[in-house]
Amino acid sequence: MKNQCLHQCYRLIALGLFIFSAQGCQPTDAAKQQSSPDVALAKPLALGNLQHCQRYTGLPANFGKNPKAGMAYIPAGELQIGSTQGYQDELPLKSGAGTPVAAFWIDQTEVTNAQFAQFVKATGYITDAEKTGGGAVFIAPKAGEAISNNSWWHFVKGANWKQPNGPGSSIKNKDHEPVVLVTKNDAEHYAVWLGHDLPTEAQWEYAAKAQGQAQSLEKAPHDEHGAPSANYWQGDFPLQNSQADHFAGIAPVGCYAANAYGLYDMIGNVWEWTQSPYHNSHEQDAVAQNLPDGHGGNPALAQSPTAQPTQSKTMLFDATPFVIKGGSYLCAANYCVRYRAAARHPQEANLPTSHVGFRTVLNLK
């Protein structure tokens, strides 16, 4: 394993985030204070409603200068991972044991187009979708069109993070929306650029639950007034979307109230990458199976409903599946139903899609 201190020095010096003393890896007093785990977030993002999210630039204050810009501190604790009220692959540990989680920082929002653009500008990074020539894009069936399982997913040549719907589309005036068409590899490169990591499944779920209880399959996200409290599909997927949440597709980040930890869009909007490999259960039980709709909207299974995540042939994106969390704007009561903190799903690490993004964490080491 690489020396942790030297690795940290390399990342921070490359970013110009801190000034180190001439004695090596000893931070200044200011750096020590900023890295202290009990320091509260100085400038939390003022989001949480339609007016604020529409005006958001997509860049938190001091982004690129302060490694905690746009992040919230999550205290240490214990996670009861999973749920008894969801799909089979969500079931908690049979022992009932809790999973200890160390304190960490996490992005308050999904990484935005504006943030990802800053990364690309600084590094010249080229995403996997740009290299391979396209990605999986959701295209709603037209009226009267015959549909079959996952037939709404199409491999679109030229689709990438800058052209999320393919040639002719763009992210102009969408700086405040989450970046999509990014693979796990793309997300990891962005995270390392900031000195961050992708969250583990346990970290993500712990932050999303925010000491609360897991929601059941029967309970869609609503606020006290009965209005949608997240961006998900209302209506008969994929034929009819009432847009009661005000959006037909992806929404700007932070349009709905934050959870108890000050985090936005932990459910709905776009799925989010984790660094955890997917197993059929939290017990890593190879014979456990999902419920019949276990595809959950995986575009790699389009036109191949019998394929397993590691055997997808239709789009030629065969890779180790990793856990994605949170559901997306395509989750509906009649389809997917993964707009819940405990929900999980496998996603091929090398598959860029129009409904998967990510957020990062800063671990306290």
N, C-alpha and C positions, 0 to 999 in steps of 0.2 A: 504494500500500500504506500502511496506517496506520502512523504512527510506532510502532515496536515498544516503545519505552520507555514512551510514554504509554499504550499499550494494556495493557501489563503493570501499570502503576500503577492503571489503572481497575479491572482485575480484582481485584487484591490489596486495594485500598482498599475495594471493594464487599464483599469477604468479611471484612474486618477481620483479615487474616492476618498482616500485618506493620505496623510503625510506620516511616514514612519521615521523613527529616529535612526541615527547612524549605527545603532547597536543591533540592527537586524529587525526582527519581527516584533518589536515592542511598540505599540501604538502610543500616540500622544494622549495626554489626559482627556482632551476633548473626544478623541476616538473611543477611549475607555468608557466615558460617560454615555456616548451615543449607543454603544453596544450593550450597555447594562440592560438586563432583562426586565427591570421594573420601570423603564422609561416609557411613559405613555406616548402614543402617536400625537405629535405636535399639531399637525394640520390634517385632521380626518377629512375625507372627501365629503362635500356638502351635496349629497345626492339623495335619492329616495322618493322622488316623484317625477311626473312627466315633464314638468317645467324645468327642473334642475338638470335632468339627464339630457334633455334636448339642447341645453346651453353648454354642456360640458365639452371641453376641447379634446378630451381623450388623454390628456397628459396631466398627471398629478403634479403639484408644486414641487420643484427641486428634483424632478425626474432626471436621472443620470448623474446627479450630484450627491444626493443622499440615498444610500442603499435601501432605506426604509420608506422612501417616498411612495405614498399611496398604499401603505401596508397597515395592518392592524396586528397588535400583539395578542397572542393566544396563550394564556397561562397553562402551566402543566396540569395534568389531570389523568383521569382514567376513562376510557371509552368502552361502552358496551356495544361492540361492533355488530352491525346487522339489525335484523328485525324479524319478529315472528309473524308480522302482518303483511309481508311482501312476497316476493318470488322465492323459490327454493334456494337459489344461490345466495340469498341474503341472510339465511338462517344464522343466528348467533353461534358462538362456540358452544359445543355440547356441554362442556364443563361449567359454563356460566361465568368463567373467569373474565375479568376486565383486561383491556389492553392498555398498559401505561403509555402516556404520550407526554414527551418533554415539551417545554415551552418553545414556541417558535413564532415567527412573523409570517403573515400571509397577505397577498394582494387583496385589497378590498373589493376589487372588481376583476372580471376577466381581462386579460391583456387585450388592449385596444389596437385598432389599426394604427393609431398615432404612435403608440409605444413601439409597436413592431417596426414601423417605418423608421423610427429613430435608430433602432438596432441595425436595420439594413443599411441605412445611410452611413453609420459609423463603421460597419464591418464589410460591406459589400456582399453580404450573405445572399445566396441563391437557394430558395426553398426546394424541397423535393418535388413538389408539383411542377415547378418551373423546369426542373431537370427532366422529369419523366414526360412532360407535355400535357398534363391535365389532372383531373381529379373527379371524384364522385359528387354530383350536384343533384339536389332534390328538385324535381320538376313536377308540379301538381298535374294530375290527369285532367284532360279537357272533358267537357260535358259530353256524355255518350261514349267516351273512350273506354274500351275494355281494359280492366285492370286485374292484376294478379299480385301475389305477394311480392312486395318490394319493387314492383315494376315502375315506381315513381323515381327510382334512382337511375341516373344515367352517367356514364363516363363521358365528360365533356372535354374535348381537346382545347387547350389554351386556358382552362380554368386554373386559377391560382389565387393567392391571397390578395393580389391587386385587381384581379378580374374574377371575383368569386362565382359569377354565373357564366363565365366563359368570355370569349372575345366580344367586345362591345359593351361589356359591363365594367364598372369601376367602383372604387371606394371613395370617389369624390364626395365631399360633404358627409362622409361616414367615418370620420376620424374617431368618433366616440362609440363606434360599434366594436364588438369583439372580433379579433382577427380569426379567420377560419381558413380552410384549405391548408392547414399546417399538420405535419406528421409529428409523432413523438420526437423524432430526431430534430425537427425544426424548433419545437418547443424547448428542448434541452439546450440547444445552441443559444437561444435567447436568454434562458435562465443563467447559463454560465457567464454570458456577457455581463450580467448584472451582479455576478457573485451569488446567485440564488440557485435553487434546485426546484425540480417538480415535486409536488407533495406526494407522500405515500398515500395509499388508500385510507389508512387509519388517520393520518393527519387531516386529510380532506374531510372525512366523515365527522371527525371530532369537531372541526371548525364549523361545519355545516349544521350539526345538531345543536351546537352552542348550549350544551347542558340540557337540552330539551329531549322530548320523547320522539321515537320514530313514528312517522305517519303511516296509516294503513292504505292499502290499494284503493279503498272506496272513498278516500277523502282527497279531493283535488285542492290545490292551494287557493284559498280565498281569505280575504281580510274580514274584519268584524262587520263590514257592510255587505258582505257577500260578493264583492268584486274580486276578480283574479288578482292574486298577490305575486304573480310571476308570469313570465312569458311562456305560455304553452298553448296547445291547440284546443280551442273550444268548439265542439261540434263533431260531426261525423268524419273522422280522418279516413282517406285523404280527399274526400269529396266536398266537404262543406266546413268552412271556418267562420264562425260568427265574429271573430276578432273582438270579443268582449274585453280582451286585454289591451286593445288598441293597436295591435300589430299583426300583420299577416305573416311576417317572417321574423328575422332577427331584429331585436330592439337595441337601442343604445344601452350601454351599461348603466346600472343604477336607477332604472325607472321605477323600481318598487322598493318598499321599505327594507331596510337592512335587518339582518338577524341580530340576536343579542350580542354578538361579537363585532357588530358594525360591518358585516360583510354583505355585499349585494350579489344577487343572481346566483346564489349557491344552488338553486334549483331552477330549471327552465333556461331559456335563451339558447345557450349552446352547451353541449357536453364538454367535459374538461378532462384532459389527460392527467394520469397519475404515473408514478414510476413503478407501480406494483404490477407484476405479471398477473394475468387472470387465471384463476382456478375455478372449478365449478362450484366450490363452496369455500367458506372461510377456513374449513378444516382441510382444504386442499384435497378433497375427496374426488378421486378421478371418476367414480361411477355416478356421482350426483348429477342430476339433469335439471335444466331450467324448465319452467312451465311451457306449454305449447307455443306461446308467442315469444320464445326465447331469442328470436332474431332481434327483437327490440328496435328494429329500424337500421340494422347493419347493412350498409349499401354493398358490402362485399358479397352478400348473399343474394343480391338481386338476380332474379331469373334462375336461381339455384337454391330453392328452399330446403333441399336436403343436405346442402353442404354445411360442414362444421367450420367454426372460426379459423381453424388451422388448415382447412382444406379448401378454401375458397378458390374457385377457378374462373368464375365469370369475368372478374376484372383483373385477374393476374396479380393480386396483392396478397401473396402468401407470406406471412411473417408471424412471429410470436405475438399472441394477443396480450394486450395490457388492459388494465381496468380503466374505464372512463366513468365519470360520476356526474350526477346532477340532472340528467335528462336534457331535453332541448325544446325548442319551439315546435317541434313535430310530435311531442308526446301528447297523447289524448286519452280520454277515459276509455275509448274503445281500442286503443293501440299504444303499446309501449308502457304507459303508466309508470314511468320512472322519474317523475318530477318529485322525488323524495330523497331525503338525505341518505337513507340507507341503501338506495337503489344503486346497482352496479351493472356494468355490461362490458363484454370483451370487444376490443377494437384492434385490428391489425396495426402494428406499430408504423408500418410504411404506407398506410392508406390515408391520403388527404381527402377530407370531405367538407361539405358546406354547412355541416351542423356540429362540428367539433372544434373547440378552441382550448384554452388553458389559462391557468393562473399559476403563480410561483410562490415559493416559500423561502424564507431566510432562516436557516437553522442556527441556533445558538450553540456554538461549539467551544 
